[in-house]
Structure formats: C-alpha cells, structure tokens
Amino acid sequence: MWGLTKRVDEEYGRLYKELYGLDTYGLRYFNVFGRRQDPDGAYATVIPKFIKQLMNDEQPTINGDGKQSRDFTYIENVIEANLKACLALSEAAGLAFNIAYGGREYLIDIYHELCKALGKDIEPIFGPNRPGDIKHSNADITKARELLRYEPEWSFERGIEAAIEWYRENL
C-alpha cells in the first residue's frame, strides 16, 4: 500500500506538469537517518533504534539474518536534494528521482560498526523476517545526478559518525 501511494503521488506530479504547467519534482528518499530522528518514532530507521538500545546496554533485535542490504543516506544529502530540486530546470519537472547515497550497507555490518563506535559488545537477537520485507533495496541515483545535479557529499560512514555524536549529546 505504501509503495502504491508513493506512485500515485508521482503520477499526480506528472499530471500537474502536463495539464497545468506546474513544475513538480518527485523525490524518493531511501532510508534517511541522522540527528534529531526519534529512535522511538513509527518511521525511525534501525540506525537510531540500534544506537539508543546500545547506549542503554539493551539487546537490539535484527529481523531476519542481518544480511539484508539498504541504501542508507544521511539527512544532509536529502536537504541537498531538496535544494537542488528547487533550482532544477523545467525539463526535469514531472519526474521522480531516487534520493540516496548510492551505496549498499548490510544490517549486520551496520550493527557491528555501531557496537564498535559505541564501545559495546552486545550480541543482537535475531528475530523472524518481517512479512513483505525485501532482501535488498538499493537506489540508482543516476537520474538525480544528471537532471538535478545531485551529488551526495555525506557518505554513510561520515553520517554515522555525526549521528552517533548527536545521540551521545542528546539522548
């Protein structure tokens, strides 16, 4: 259902460009994380949840075997994409763009990286796979690079460092 509503929104954007000449730009955000993200919120990614649990010496649960991959992107990249879309040429209007870093991170590797950064040695709990979850979700950001001039500057590693620093100071 979630994917369908996103697709319908993109079609409305295309139609508004076609019918009314209103420039719209659809931005598909992939696994955004960063400072100020509520680790207890309904839309929080695993990163703030894991950070909070590890900081509290709790044992996080990883759904499945942890070998799922995602294209996580730091919030600064999303901000950049939004600003670039505001300045985009009309020829890019009515289109949808994947907004991500363009990488592949495995959940189990992220977990171990967070443990190392936080100085924790806590084994995760491996739960069942989430129903309907896909194994790998990675973004092709070529169109955003070409038409929006989007060049994400924040690597996953740089973003993780900044996020951990923020959570240490604010949780």
Salt bridges, closest charged atoms under 4 A:
GLU10 OE1 - ARG7 NH1 3.78
GLU10 OE2 - ARG28 NE 2.68
GLU11 OE2 - ARG7 NH2 3.11
GLU11 OE1 - ARG14 NH2 2.92
GLU18 OE1 - ARG14 NH1 2.93
ASP23 OD1 - LYS17 NZ 2.85
ASP40 OD2 - LYS52 NZ 2.66
ASP57 OD1 - LYS120 NZ 2.64
ASP65 OD1 - LYS135 NZ 3.00
GLU76 OE2 - ARG35 NH2 2.37
GLU80 OE2 - LYS84 NZ 3.37
ASP133 OD1 - ARG70 NH2 2.96
ASP133 OD2 - ARG130 NE 3.52
GLU151 OE1 - ARG145 NE 3.19
